Amino acid sequence: MYVAVIPNRGSPPAILLRESYREAGKTKNRTLANLSAWPAARIEQLRAVLRGDQLLPAGDAVEIVRALPHGHVLAALTTARRIELDGLLPRRGSERRRDLARALIIARLLDPAAKLATARMLNPATASHSLGEMLGLGAVTAKEVYATLDWLGREQGFIEITLARRHLKNGALLLYDVTSTYLEGRCCELAQYGHSRDHRRDRPQLIIGLLCASDGCPVAVEVFAGNTADPMTLSAQIDKLKRRFKLQRVVLVGDRGLLTEARIEATLRPAGLDWITALRAPAIRALAAEGGPLQASLFDTRDMAEITSPDFPGERLVVCKNPLLAAERGRKRDELLATTEKDLARIQARVRRPRRPLRGAAAIGAALGAVFGRRKVAKHFNVTITDDTFSFVRNQAAIASEAALDGIYVVRTNLPAAQSDAAATV
């Protein structure tokens, strides 16, 4: 650190306490404090201390204490006040428990870490920022952190109801989706093996469902057993909306893996809920079949059109085409086909080689299945297998049929156009 004198045109110069640091191999400076209001003698004393001089009288010595990063803490605390975070925490807990809960939420934003590390960053002796001091927490133990999390877990219902009252009302739009996370431990009752988004089929997992308001504000979260199919989580959410949040009519928005035809018929319609979702690929192909309502001419002058189909009575279908997505899907398909052809050519060479050739239709078929199983493009090839021959060729008709739908997706809803036009629905 050093004291810098900065000229200020016709005004007295600014006296600044500055610090040098390196970033990306470059030396930079930042201002720590403005000392312009200090008396000259006091500034000289500070200069002497920074130089390491031992000439100051003991009574006039300047004590240097540790400075904690504060700017990001102040920004987070200000935001917490602005969104009335305190109003979400029940008054039933002690004031310290509420302060600890607030600290854990903000610490999770500032510096996500393990519970023990979070306790250390809040402790005065080991603090890495000013959050603990700003909230007056004093010493914080890991045991207190876990007890506060248990308290938050018990109060989850109160917090969610408070959020629902703030952000939801009858007729509101709700966004719902699920994700999963795998576990390393063996003591969680909900941990089960299931479809792993983390590509860790060797580990049990949990399913997490999140409900958000239309602006993306989280309102409720729920954890399910790891072998729960995504659509099967809907019933619990609808029960929550109707029984706990007292909402009789909402618009549920979910992807085509969640709001399936079966869930719509068995869950949403009986509950009297509206929905916005999308069609799966087989349904889109059916709409695009010869004579169907989805034709390429819809996109001659626009990238969005609304159609109807007798297969979806009383519903609106908004067809969209994204040219960038179409180009990307075409690129990926070409790469997959080219790579698969190389693998098929290797199998063909094994069948044709003079020494120890690959023989038997079953053995050739097993090698072929391993190739197609990796890239899922079997429908794009015509193959001929005998006990001692193997040939293949691209199925150009299948490739062209798929390419015609590149970049096209169909949004499905039962909302009337007066409530949500095509653009708003998409």
N, C-alpha and C positions, 0 to 999 in steps of 0.2 A: 504494500500500500504506500501511497505517497500523496502529498498535498500539491495540487496544481492550481496555478493562477491563470484564469481565462479572461483575456481582454473583453470588454463589453462596451465598445464604442465610446459614447460620451458619459456613460455611467461608470461607477466604481467596478473594478474587476470582480469576477466571481471566484470565490475560493472553494475548491471542491476536493473532497477526499476521494481518491480514485484507486483502482486496483487493476493490475495488469494480469492477463491470463492468455492461454494459448488455445486456439480452436482451429482444427483442420490444418495444423502446421503454421498458422499465422498468429502473430501477437496482436491482441486486442485490449481495449481498455473499457472499463465500466465505472460509472459514478456510484459511490456508496452513500455519500452524504454531502449536503451543501453547507459549508462552514462560513458563508459570507457574513453571517450575523455574529460570529465569534469575535471577541477582542483579539487584537494583534498578538498580545502576549500569550494568550492561550493557544493560538495557532502555532506560535514558535515552540511552545512546550510540546505540542503534538508532533511537530516536525522532529524535535529532538528525540522523543520517544521512538518514533518510527525509524530514526537512524540508529537507535540503540545507545544513545548517549546516557551517561550516568551522572549528569550535572544538575538534575532537578532536585530541589529541596523535597524531603520526604512528604511533607504536607501538601505539596502542589502536584504530586505525581499523577499521571493519567493512567487509569487502569483499563487495560484492553481485555474485553470479554469476548466469548465466542458469539458470532453473529449467525443466526439461522435464516435460511431461505424463507421468504415470507410472501412474495408477490402472488404466486400461484395459490397459496393458502387463502389469501385475502379474496382473490377472485372466486374461489370455490365457496367460501363462506358467504360472500355477497350473493352469489347465485342461489345458495341454499335458502337464504332469507327471502329472496325474490320469489321463489317458487313455494314458499311457506312449507319448507320441509318439517319444521317443528310441529306444525299442525297435524302431520301424519303419525307422529309418535304418541302413543297413549299417555295420558296423565297418571295412569295407575302406577307406573314405575317411579323410582326415586329420581331426583334431578340428576344425580351423577350417572345413573344408568341411561337416562335420556341423552346426556352429554356424550357418554361413551358410544351410544348408538350413532349419534350424529357424527362423531369422530371416525367411526368405522366406515360409515358410508362415504365420507369425504376422502378418507385415506385410500379407500378402494379406487377412487377416481384419480387421486394424485399419484399414488405409488402402489399398485396392486402387489401384495406380498402375502406370505404365510402369516398365520395369526401371531406366532411368536415374534416375527419380524415387525409386524404392525405394532405390537405392544412396545417394542424397543424404539420404534420411530416416534412414539408418542411420549415416552419417558423423558423427563428433563435431562437426565445424565447422558442419554444416548440418542436424543432427538435428531432427526435428519431434516426437520423443517419446524415451523412455528405453530403447527396445528394444536398440539397438546397445550402449549402455553396460552394460545388465544382462547381455548375453551376452559382453561384453569383446571386441567385434569390432575396435575401432579403425577405421582408414581402410578403406573399402569402395569398390571400383571397379565400374563397370558390367561390365567384362570378367570380374571374379570372379563377378558375379551370373549371367552367361550360362554360365560354366564350371560353376557349381553346378547350374544347370538341366539342362545336358547330362549331368552325373553322375546326377542324379535320374532322367532319362530312361533312362539305361543300367541303373539299378537298379530300374526299375519292376517287373520280374518278382519280384524278392526282396520288395519292399514289398507287392505284392498277395498273394503266398503267405503272408507273415506275417499280413496282415489276415484271409485266409481261415482260417488256423489259429485265430485269435482268435474269429472271429464265425460260422464255418460248420461244419456237421457233416452227416453223412449224414441225409437226411430233412428238412433245413433248408428254410425258405421263402426264396426269393430274389425280389427285385423287379428287373425289367429294363425299361428304357425307352431311347429314343434321342431326340436333338435334333439341330439343325444350326446352323451359323454361317457366314455368308458372309464372303468374303475380298476385300480390295482389291488384294493383290499378285498376281504372276504366276509365282512361283517354287516353289510347293508342288506336289509330285507328286500328291498326293491331291485337289487342288482340281478339282472337276468341276461342271458345271451339273446341277441336279436340282430336285426339289420343294422350294421354299424356304418354310420356316416364318416367315422374316423378310420375306416378300413382296418379295424382291430377286431376281427371275428374271434380272436383268441382271448378276449377279455369280456367280462360281463359289463353291462351298461345300464344307464338310466335314460328315460325319455322325459323331456322337459317341454311343457306347453306354455306358451306366452300369449296373453290377450293384451292388445293395445288399442287405444283410442285412435280415431282417424288421423290424428296428427303424429302418431307414432309413440305417444306417451304410454309406457307400460302401466297396466292397471291390475293385472293378476297373473300369478305364475303357479304352476302345479307340476309336481313330479310324479311320474308313472313308472311302473315296472318296465324293465328294459326290453321285454318281449311284447309290449303293447303296440299294436299296429296304429299308425298315425290316425286313421279315421275313427278308431275306437275311443279316442280321447275326447271326441266331440260331446258325448252325452254328459260327461262331467262338467264341461264348460257351459252347456245350455242350462243344466241344473243350477249352476252358480249364477248365471245371468238372471234366471227367473226367481229362484228362491232367495238368494242372498242379496242380489242387487235390485230386486223388484222391478225388472225391466220386462215388459210383456212383448215388445216388438223391437227388434234390432236388425241390422243388415250385417251378416257375417261374411267376411272376405277371407277366403283361403285358397291355397293352390289346388291343382287338380288331383294331387295325391291325397289331400285331406278331404275335400268336399266331393266325394265320389257320388256316382248316381245312387248307389245303395244308401249312403249316408243321407243324401238329400231326401230320398223317399221315406226312409225309416226314422229319421231324426228331425230334420229341419222342417219339413212340411207339417208333420203332426204337431210340432211346437209352435207353428205359426210364424216362423222366422223367414226373413228374406235372405238372399245370398248373392254373392258375386264370386265366380270361380272360372275355370277354363276347361276346355274339352281335351280329352286325351287323343293321342295320335290316331287310333282306329276310328274314333268318331269323326275326326277331321277328314280322314280318307273317305269315309262314307258320305260326308257332305260334298266332297269333291268328285265323287263318282259321276259317271256320264249321266247327264240330265239333272244332277244335283244342284242345290242353290249356290254352292261355292265354286265359282268359275274364275279362271285367270283374268277374264275381261273386267272383273270388278276393280282391278288395280291398274287399269290403263291410265287413269288420270288422278288417282288418289291412293292413299295407303291404308284407308279404313272404310269399311262399309258395314251396314246392318242388314242382316238377313233373318229369315224365319225358316223353320223346318217342322213338318208334321211329327218328327221324332221328338220334338221338344215343345209340346203344346203350351201356350200361355207364357212362353219365355222368349227373350230376345237374345240373339247371337250377334256379337260384334266381331267381324273378321278383320284382322290387321296383318299387314305385311311390313317387315323390317328388312330393308335391302342389305343393311350391314350384317344382320344375323344370317340372311340368306347366303351372302358371300362367305361368311365364316363356316357355315355348315357345309357348303360345297367344298371349301378347302380341306376341312377335316375328312370328309368322305373320300376325296381323291387320295389323301395321304393314307387312310386306312386301306383303301383298295390296292394301292401300289405296294404297301408293306405286306399285305396278305398275299398278293400275287408272288412276291419273292419267296414267302414261306411255302406256298403251294408248288412253286417251281422246284424247291429243294426236295419236297416229297416226291415229285415226279422224277427227279434225278435219282432218288433212292430206288424207285421202282425200276428204272431203266438200266441201272449200273450192272455191269457183267458180274462183278464179284459180290456175293452176299446181298442180292437185291431184296427189297422189301416185297414180300409175297403174301397173298391172301387178302380177300376183300375186307375181312374183319380188321386185320392189322392196318391196312391202308386207311380204312374208315376211322379207326381210333386216332391215327396220326392227323387225319383231316379234322376230326372233331376237336382236337387240342388247339389247332390253329383257329378254327371258327369260334371256339369258345372264348378266346382271348379278345376278339375284336367285334364279334356279333355282326358279321357281314355275310353270313351264309346265303341270305336271300339274294345277294347280288352276284352269285356265281352259279353256273350250271356245271355239275361235275359228273363224270362217268367213271365208274369203278368196276373192275373185274378182278379176278385173282392175280393177274399178272400185268394189268395196265391201269393207268390213271391219267385222265385228261380233264382240263377245266377251261372255261371261257366265261367272260363277264356276261351277266344277264343285263343287257343294255335296256330292255324294257322296264325291268324293276328299278334300275338306277334312274332312268328318266322319270318314272312315276314318282319316286321319292323326291327327286330334285324339283319337280313341279311344285311341291309344297314347302320348299325351303323358305324359312323366314316367315311362314304363315302361322298365326295362332288365333284361336277363337275364344273370346271371353263370353261367358254364359251368365245370365242373370234373369231373375223373375221381376225385377224392379220396372215399373212403368217409365217410359221416356220422360214424362213430366217430372219425375222425381230424380232421375239420373240419366242425362243424355249419353250418347255413345262415347263422346270424348271423356266425360267425367267418369264413366264406368271403366273405361280402359285405364 
